[in-house]
Amino acid sequence: MGLFERFLTVWVALGIVAGVLLGLAVPGVFQAIAGLEIAHVNLVVAVFIWIMIYPMMIQIDWSAVKDVGKRPRGLVLTLVVNWLVKPFTMAALGVLFFQYVFAPWVDPASASEYIAGMILLGVAPCTAMVFVWSQLVRGDANYTLVQVSVNDLIMVVAFAPIAAFLLGVTDITVPWETLVLSTVLYVVLPLAAGMGTRHVLARRSPDAVVGFVARLKPWSIIGLIATVVLLFGFQAGTIVAQPAVIAMIAVPLIVQSYGIFAITFFAARALRLSHDIAGPACLIGTSNFFELAVAVAISLFGLDSGAALATVVGVLVEVPVMLSLVAIVNRTRHCFVHGD
């Protein structure tokens, strides 16, 4: 591992601190950047995420994607956890903590909104960042692409019904602009660019692809750190103004992340999945499609609602938690078989 990857947790921690400090020092700059969005998708964050996942896309061998169907267990595990387990455990944890554990310190109206925001996070499995986590655990790039793509297709038809059922409302409108734009920016365009780059490099020599990806890896990490700086800079004022509320919301989100990871991890071992498939499968369900969750929370409950705040806390919690899970996946490589 290179210098950037070896000390990734340190760089991200510094990015978090820098984001909060810069957000407090020059809030106008971050407000201006935050305003550069279309359909709740921030274009600057999109660029940095694009930089993160582009190296992963170059590694995808399109001719090998068709072979994923011969190893369906990892895909089935991902879909079962994401759509039959995760939304419901998130709802249960939200109710447990905000109607019981934290009830003495939170008024019922706010508690309901916090629960709603957490539910929206639970019903929105991650798209873009999965490629980053997969790369960090040396996951099968072709398999990860199929996992993300199938999840996106299911999200189109399953997000609104499951969210409506858990929230107890029937008039949820899926922000199609956010869903479509995010998919195009985070999957379609980088995939097309990666395939084009791979084709050109492969015509030169077999080693050209490997060498080019190796040179891009530091930029991928820089993109991640820059994203962290922006996300924490956007919310610096909220972090300072409401630390207790943010801490309370973070508790069930963290429990959910580690709980879903544990469920998937042991299921992957029971299914005898190889590490390069089990690793991404364990991580895809623990991260969230935060743009979609934030957009729906704002449209349903308002920009200043507790639901919107809960989805934002989900964004803040995700990167540090996911890095710790990446470390666990990398240290448990011996727990998995070498072939699926």
C-alpha positions in Angstrom: 0.0 0.0 0.0 1.2 3.5 -0.8 1.6 6.4 1.7 -1.9 7.7 1.0 -3.6 4.4 1.6 -1.5 3.4 4.6 -2.5 6.5 6.5 -5.9 7.0 5.0 -7.6 7.3 8.4 -5.2 10.0 9.4 -5.9 12.0 6.3 -9.6 11.7 6.7 -9.4 12.7 10.3 -7.4 15.8 9.3 -10.0 16.4 6.6 -12.8 16.4 9.1 -11.1 18.8 11.3 -10.1 21.0 8.4 -13.7 21.0 7.1 -15.2 22.1 10.4 -12.6 24.8 11.0 -12.9 26.1 7.4 -16.6 26.0 7.6 -16.6 28.2 10.7 -13.9 30.5 9.3 -15.2 31.1 5.8 -18.9 30.0 5.9 -19.7 32.2 2.8 -17.3 30.1 0.6 -19.0 26.9 1.7 -22.5 28.4 1.2 -21.5 29.4 -2.3 -20.2 25.9 -3.1 -23.3 24.3 -1.5 -25.4 26.4 -3.9 -23.8 24.8 -6.9 -26.3 22.0 -7.2 -28.9 20.5 -9.5 -31.7 18.4 -8.1 -30.0 18.3 -4.7 -26.8 16.9 -6.2 -23.9 19.1 -5.4 -21.8 19.5 -8.6 -18.5 20.1 -6.8 -19.0 17.0 -4.5 -19.9 15.1 -7.7 -16.6 16.1 -9.3 -14.6 14.8 -6.3 -16.6 11.6 -6.1 -16.0 11.2 -9.9 -12.3 11.5 -9.2 -12.6 8.9 -6.5 -14.3 6.2 -8.6 -12.7 6.8 -12.0 -9.7 4.5 -11.3 -12.1 1.8 -10.1 -14.0 2.0 -13.4 -10.8 1.6 -15.5 -10.3 -1.8 -13.8 -13.7 -3.1 -14.9 -13.4 -5.7 -17.6 -16.7 -5.5 -19.4 -16.2 -8.8 -21.1 -16.0 -10.4 -17.6 -19.2 -8.8 -16.2 -21.3 -11.5 -17.9 -19.6 -14.1 -15.7 -21.1 -12.6 -12.6 -24.3 -14.7 -13.3 -22.3 -17.8 -12.7 -21.7 -16.7 -9.1 -25.0 -15.3 -7.9 -24.7 -15.8 -4.2 -22.9 -12.5 -3.5 -25.5 -10.6 -5.4 -28.4 -12.3 -3.7 -26.8 -11.6 -0.3 -26.5 -7.9 -1.1 -30.1 -7.6 -2.3 -31.5 -9.5 0.7 -29.6 -7.4 3.2 -30.3 -4.1 1.4 -34.0 -4.5 0.8 -35.3 -7.1 3.2 -33.2 -6.4 6.3 -31.6 -2.9 6.4 -34.7 -0.6 6.1 -36.5 -2.5 8.8 -33.6 -2.7 11.3 -33.0 1.1 10.8 -36.7 1.8 11.6 -36.6 -0.4 14.6 -33.4 1.2 16.0 -34.8 4.7 15.4 -37.9 3.9 17.4 -35.8 2.1 20.1 -33.5 5.1 20.7 -35.8 8.1 20.2 -39.0 6.7 21.7 -37.3 5.0 24.6 -33.6 5.5 25.2 -33.4 9.2 24.4 -37.1 10.0 25.2 -36.3 12.1 28.3 -34.1 14.5 26.3 -36.0 14.8 23.0 -39.6 16.1 22.4 -41.9 13.6 20.6 -42.3 15.8 17.5 -38.6 16.1 17.0 -38.1 12.4 17.7 -40.5 11.4 15.0 -38.7 13.5 12.5 -35.3 12.1 13.5 -36.7 8.6 13.0 -38.1 9.5 9.6 -34.7 10.8 8.5 -33.0 7.6 9.6 -35.6 5.5 7.8 -34.9 7.4 4.6 -31.2 6.6 5.0 -32.0 3.0 5.6 -34.1 2.7 2.4 -31.4 4.3 0.2 -28.4 1.9 -0.3 -25.2 3.5 -1.5 -24.3 4.0 -5.2 -21.1 6.0 -5.8 -19.1 5.4 -2.6 -19.4 1.6 -2.9 -16.8 1.8 -5.7 -14.4 3.5 -3.4 -14.9 1.0 -0.5 -14.6 -1.9 -3.0 -11.3 -0.5 -4.3 -9.9 -0.1 -0.8 -10.7 -3.8 0.0 -9.5 -5.0 -3.4 -12.9 -6.1 -4.4 -13.9 -7.6 -7.7 -14.6 -4.5 -9.8 -16.8 -6.3 -12.3 -18.9 -7.8 -9.5 -19.2 -4.5 -7.7 -20.5 -2.9 -10.8 -23.3 -5.5 -11.1 -24.2 -5.1 -7.5 -24.5 -1.4 -7.8 -26.4 -1.5 -11.0 -29.0 -4.1 -9.8 -29.4 -2.1 -6.6 -30.1 1.1 -8.6 -32.7 -0.8 -10.7 -34.5 -2.1 -7.6 -34.3 1.3 -6.0 -36.4 2.8 -8.8 -39.4 0.6 -7.9 -38.8 -0.3 -4.2 -37.7 3.0 -2.6 -41.0 4.8 -2.5 -43.2 1.8 -1.4 -40.8 0.7 1.4 -40.3 4.3 2.6 -44.1 5.0 2.5 -44.8 1.8 4.5 -42.2 2.6 7.2 -43.1 6.3 7.4 -46.8 5.6 7.5 -47.5 8.0 4.6 -48.7 7.3 1.1 -47.8 10.4 -0.8 -44.1 10.0 -1.1 -42.8 11.4 -4.4 -39.5 10.0 -5.5 -37.2 12.9 -6.7 -36.5 11.3 -10.1 -34.2 14.2 -11.1 -31.9 13.4 -8.1 -32.1 9.6 -8.7 -31.4 9.9 -12.4 -28.7 12.6 -12.2 -26.8 10.8 -9.5 -26.9 7.5 -11.4 -25.6 9.3 -14.5 -22.9 11.2 -12.7 -21.7 8.5 -10.4 -22.1 5.4 -12.5 -22.8 5.9 -16.2 -20.3 8.7 -17.1 -17.4 7.4 -15.1 -18.1 3.9 -16.3 -18.1 5.1 -19.9 -14.9 7.1 -19.3 -13.2 4.1 -17.6 -14.2 1.7 -20.4 -12.8 4.1 -23.0 -9.6 4.6 -21.1 -9.1 0.9 -20.6 -9.7 0.2 -24.3 -7.1 2.7 -25.3 -4.5 1.6 -22.8 -5.1 -2.1 -23.4 -4.2 -1.6 -27.1 -0.8 -0.3 -26.0 0.2 -3.1 -23.7 -1.3 -5.3 -20.9 0.7 -3.5 -18.3 -0.5 0.0 -19.4 -3.8 -0.4 -17.5 -2.1 -1.4 -14.3 0.4 1.3 -14.4 -2.1 4.1 -15.2 -4.4 3.0 -12.3 -1.4 2.9 -9.9 -0.6 6.5 -10.9 -4.2 7.6 -10.3 -4.6 6.0 -6.9 -3.3 9.1 -4.9 -5.8 11.3 -6.8 -8.6 8.9 -5.8 -7.7 9.4 -2.1 -7.3 13.1 -2.6 -10.9 13.1 -4.0 -12.1 11.3 -0.9 -10.4 13.7 1.5 -11.7 16.8 -0.5 -15.2 15.4 -0.3 -14.9 14.9 3.5 -13.7 18.5 3.8 -16.7 19.8 1.9 -19.3 17.7 3.7 -18.1 18.7 7.1 -17.6 22.3 6.0 -21.2 22.5 4.8 -22.4 21.4 8.2 -19.8 23.1 10.5 -22.3 25.5 12.0 -24.8 22.7 12.8 -22.1 20.5 14.3 -21.1 23.3 16.7 -24.6 24.5 17.4 -26.3 21.1 18.1 -23.6 18.7 19.2 -25.8 16.8 21.6 -28.6 16.2 19.0 -26.0 15.1 16.4 -24.4 12.7 18.9 -27.8 11.2 19.7 -28.7 10.7 16.0 -25.3 9.3 15.3 -25.7 6.5 17.9 -28.4 4.4 16.2 -26.8 5.1 12.8 -23.5 3.7 14.0 -25.2 0.7 15.7 -27.1 0.1 12.4 -23.9 0.2 10.3 -21.9 -2.2 12.4 -25.0 -4.4 12.9 -25.7 -4.7 9.1 -22.0 -5.3 8.5 -22.0 -8.1 11.1 -25.1 -9.8 9.5 -23.6 -9.6 6.0 -20.1 -10.7 7.2 -21.3 -13.9 8.8 -23.8 -14.6 6.1 -20.9 -14.2 3.5 -18.8 -16.7 5.5 -21.7 -19.2 5.7 -22.2 -18.9 1.9 -18.4 -19.4 1.4 -18.0 -16.3 -0.7 -14.5 -15.3 -1.8 -13.1 -12.2 -0.1 -13.2 -10.0 -3.2 -16.9 -10.6 -3.4 -17.7 -10.8 0.3 -15.8 -7.5 1.1 -17.9 -5.2 -1.2 -21.1 -7.2 -0.2 -20.4 -6.4 3.5 -19.9 -2.7 2.7 -22.6 -1.9 0.2 -25.4 -2.3 2.7 -23.7 -0.3 5.4 -23.3 2.9 3.4 -26.1 5.1 2.1 -27.3 7.0 -1.0 -27.3 10.3 1.0 -28.2 12.6 -1.9 -31.5 10.7 -2.4 -32.2 10.5 1.4 -31.5 14.3 1.9 -33.6 15.2 -1.1 -36.7 13.2 0.0 -36.3 14.5 3.6 -36.3 18.1 2.5 -39.3 17.6 0.1 -41.3 15.8 2.8 -40.4 17.6 6.0 -38.6 20.8 5.0 -35.0 22.1 4.9 -34.9 22.9 8.6 -36.6 19.7 9.8 -35.3 17.0 12.1 -35.6 14.5 9.3 -33.3 16.6 7.0 -30.8 16.9 9.9 -30.8 13.2 10.5 -29.9 12.5 6.9 -27.1 15.0 7.1 -25.8 13.3 10.2 -25.8 10.1 8.2 -23.4 11.7 5.8 -21.1 12.9 8.5 -21.0 9.5 10.3 -20.6 7.4 7.1 -17.0 8.1 6.1 -15.3 7.4 9.5 -17.5 4.4 10.1 -16.9 3.0 6.6 -13.1 3.4 7.0 -13.2 1.3 10.1 -15.2 -1.4 8.4 -12.8 -1.3 5.4 -10.0 -2.0 7.9 -12.0 -4.9 9.4 -12.5 -6.4 5.9 -8.9 -6.1 5.0 -7.8 -7.8 8.3 -10.2 -10.7 8.0 -9.1 -11.8 4.5 -8.1 -15.2 6.0 -11.7 -15.8 7.1 -12.9 -16.3 3.5 -12.2 -18.9 0.8 -10.3 -18.1 -2.3 -13.0 -19.0 -4.7 -16.8 -18.5 -4.8 
